[in-house]
Amino acid sequence: MSQTLSVFQSLWAMEGLPWRGPAPWTLDERVARIAQAGFAGAAVDLGAAEAPAASEIAPLLRTFGLRAQVFAFVNADRPLSAALDYAAEIEAELLVVCGQVFPSDVGEAVTLVRSWMKESEAAGLPFQLETHRYTLTNDLGFTCRLLDALPELELAVDLSHYVCGNEIPDGPDVRADALIGQVIERGASFQGRIATRGQIQVSPHFPRHRAVVQRFQDWWERGLRSWRARAGAGADLTYCCELGTVPYAITGPDGTELSDRWAEALWLKRQAEDLFATTLSTATSTATATATASEGT
């Protein structure tokens, strides 16, 4: 069985749309747009300002035939159990956690994250820890030490947070490149957003961002190749387009966003699909060449 790619759209990223429109889309319209654009499903961020009640979003997802994932910030006031209950009600297939807690050492972090993994496993829901600013994965070095100490941990990789949160240099940097590589090698899903060292979310269509767009495309391609090598036949990789509303989205002096996030989300979707197809064709060519060489020996 062939490996597949499923592109999701963040429901949080639908807030404030359409760009320069007279009125924002209703929840029904947002879900309909996601389905009509060919996304496999919707990711519901429980920390979003307009996060819907489970009873409100579940029937819409069923009506439009969309799969669901749940993204949750977990801390003392927002226990993992609440996110698991929500996920069960909307029949989500994955829980992505931003751990908004700050263990003092890696050992403490391992104990905490392992407890989350066991709780999710008991609920029958796959668990991934997201790379996100102001969470326990904030620092690249700490995150990589956590990965070394917890080899069973899978990541939902959003590299924009490292570029901006760690102010990664624009050019090649031996330390940062090596650490980013370790994170990519543990990616079980990926998230689409492009950042600079000073802004968490920039338009991929502005000419001045051309170099950083290429950087992220290279990282995503590396991530897809790594996943293909690690995943079995028939495995499905998810990629979530997550272009956030204000303050992630940059605005002009009148408060209007500078670019159309919906158009950019569709562009990200195409990029992910193209990169996935490229990695498949390359992998197939390599396998064929290897088999041919073996037959000749």
N, C-alpha and C positions, 0 to 999 in steps of 0.2 A: 504493500500500500504506500502511496506517495505521501510525503509530508505536505502539510497545508498551512496557509497563513489566513488568519481571521483578523480583520481590521475593525476595531471598535471606535466609537466616538464617545467622548466624555459628555455626559449630560450637563455637567457644570459648565463646560465650554460652549454650551448653547445659550447660556444666560446673556442678555444684552443684545441678542441678535434679532432681526437682521441689522447689518451695519447701515447706519444712517436711515433706518426705517422709521415710519411714523409711530409704530408701537411694537413692543417685543412680541415674539412668537409665544403663543400659549404652550403649555406642556404638551397638549395633544399635537400641536403643530411641530414642536421640536422633535418628538418621537417619530412623527410621520416623515419629517425631512431626513432623519437618520436612516430610516428604512428605505425611502425612495432613492437615496444616494448610494445604496448598495452596501452599507456597513453591515457587518455580521451581528452587531449588538451594541448595547449602550452600557457605559460604565457609570454607575451612580456614586458620586462622591458625597458621603454623609456629612462632610464638613462644609458643603456649599451653602451659600446664603439661601438658595431656593431649592434645597434638596427636598424632593417630594416624599410624602408618606408612602410607606410600602403598599398600602391599600390603594393608593392613587396611581402609582406607576406600574404595578404588577399587571393589571388588566390591559394597559396600553401596550406593554411589551408583548403580551400574548396576542393581542389583536394584530399587531404588525409583524409578528413572527421574529422578534429580536431576542437574541441571547442576552444575558445580563452578567455583569461583574459588579462587585461592591468595593469601593475604595474608602478606607476609614482611618481617621486619626485616633489613636488609642493612647489614653493617659488615665490618670486617677479619676477624672470626672467622666470619661468616656470609655467604659470597659469593653473588652473584646466581645463579651457575651452579647452586648446590645447590637453590635455589627453582625454577629452570627445570626441573631434572631431576625434581623432585617433581611439578611441574605437568604435565609430559609424561606421567608415569606414571598420574596420575588423570584425564587428558584434560581439564584445566582450560581454560576459555575466556578467562581474564583473569588477569594478575598485577598485584597492587596492592602497591607497595613503600613501606615506611617507611624512609627513608634515615637510619640512625642514625650519621651522620657529620656533621662540622661544619666545612665549608669556611670559610676566613677571609674570602672575598669572593664576590660573585655570579659573577664570571668563572670561578672555580675550581668553583663549584657547577654552572654550565652544562656545563663539560667533563665532570664526573663523571656528571651526570644524562643527558647525551646519550650517554655510553658505555653506560649501563644500557639506554637506549632502543634503541640499535643491537644490543646483545646479545640483548634480548628479541625484536626484529624478526627477527634471524637464526634464532631458535628458533621463529619463527612464532607468537608469542604477544603479544597486545596488552598494552601497559604503561601503568599509571597510577601517579602519585606521590601518596601520601596526605598530607593535612594532619594532622599528628600532633605532639603535644608531644614535646620532647626528641629531635627529629630536625631535619634541615636545613630543614624547613618550620615550625619552632617559632614563629618570629617573623613576624607578619603583614606587616610592612613588607618584610622580607627576601624573603618568599615572593612578594610582588607584584613586586619588582624582578627576581626569577628568572623570573616569568611574562613580564615585558616583554622580557627577554633571550632567552627560549626559547619563541617563539610556538607551536611545534608540541607543546609539553608539555600533556598532559591530566591533570586532577586527579581523585582520588577524594576527595570533599569530606566531611570530618567536622568540622562547625563547633563541636562540643562542646569540642574541644581548644583552640580560640581563645578561647572564652568563659572557660574555666577557666584555661588556661595564660597568657593575656594579661590576665586579670582585667578583661575588658571591662565597662564600666559597665552597670548595669541599664537605665538610660534611654538616650535618643538621644545619640549621640556622633558628631560629624561625621567625625573621622578614622577611627574604627573602622568606621563604617557604609560609608564609601567603600572601605576596604580589603576588608571582607567582600564587598562588591559585586564587586570585581575577582576575588576567588576564586570566587565563585558563577558568574561569567560564563565560567569555564574548567572548570566541573565536567562530567566525562564520566560520573560515577556519584556517588551520594550515600549516606551512611551515617546510620542512625537512632540517635541518642542525644541526650538533652536534659540540658544542664548549666547550672549557675549559675556565677558568678564565683568561688565557693569550693568547688564540688563538681563532679566530672566527670560524674556520673550521678545523676539524681534521678528519682523516680517522677512520671510525668505525671498520676497520679491523686490526688496530694495537693493539697488546695485552695490551699495557699500557693504552689504552683508554677504557678498558672494563667497568670500574666503571661509567664513564661519559656516555657511551652508555646506560647503564641500567637506569641511571637517566633520560635521555631524553625519553627512552621508557616508563618509568613510567609516566612521565608528559604527553606524547602523549596519553597514555591509559586513563589517568584521563580526558584529554581534550575530547576524543571521547565519554567517558561515559557521561560527562557533556552535550555535544552537543546532544546526543541521548535523554537525559531527557528533554531538552529544545525544540528540534525541533519536528515538527509534523510528522504524517505519510506521507510517500512519499517524505520527504525532502532529499536533496542531499548535502552532505558535500564534499568540495574540500580540497585536501592536495597537496601542491606544493613542488616537489623536487627542491631545489634551491642551489646546490653546485656550488659556484661561481668560476670563473677563477681567475688567479693571479690579485691582491694580496690576495684574500681570500684563494686560494689554496696555501699551503706551498710548497716551492721549495728547492732543494738542491743547493750547491754552483755553479753548472753549469746552474742553472735556470730552470731545469726540475722539474715538479711537482712530489711529492713523491708518489702519488697514482693515480689510475685510477678513475676519477670522474664519468665517464659514468657507470662503473661497480658499483660504490657506489650509484649512482642514482637509478639503477635497484634494488639494495639491499633495499634502502629506500622505494621504491614502494612496494616491497614485505612485508616489515615491516608494513607499513600503512595498507595494505590489511589484513594481519594476525591479527593486533590489532583490526581492525574494525570487523572482523569476531568473534574474541574473545568477544568483548563487546556485540555483538548481541546475542551470545549463552548464555552468562551470564545473560543478561537482560531477555531473554526468559525463562531461568530456574527460575529466581527470580519471574517473573510474574506468571509462572505456579504454583510455590510453594505457592505464596500468594493467588491465586485463589483457590487452593485445601484447604488451611487452612480456607478460608472464607466459603467454602461449608460445612466444618465440624463443623462450629459453629452454 
